[in-house]
Amino acid sequence: MNFSLIYNAKIHGKEKFGISEEMFGRFKTYNKGNFNHRPNNVWVCDEGYEEGSTHIEKSLISFLYDFLENPNFNSEPTEYVNPEFIHINSEYIKNLIETIICESPQLKSTVRRVKDEYINEAISDPYFLENVRLYPEKYLEDYYK
């Protein structure tokens, strides 16, 4: 399955990155129990280029592999950064994602960041991705030079 959205967030005190098709359901799950988690940054892959999100996720795992939590029951790392590595924060992950995007000509032309003022809408509106596809200039920004 291809996912259109890439995000990083602090969930239950741990930095996390991930990919999703819709943020509404993902963060509804994270916020069960009266939590108020929200992503720090969200990126959107253009329609037809969703495989870029998988490339970004695999690249992040390869860069951060030694810093990710590895549950005892599974040899695969999670997308959660082990909290003992406090130097890996949201800004660090954001910069890493944007470096991965900028170093790939295809990703650079097909992945853009959601403007900060629309991040809350990304998790509260189940139709957010459809709205972004209809009005990309309203919701998205180019962040690279």
Order of alpha helices (4+ residues) and beta strands (2+ residues): beta-beta-alpha-beta-alpha-alpha-alpha-beta-alpha-alpha-alpha-beta
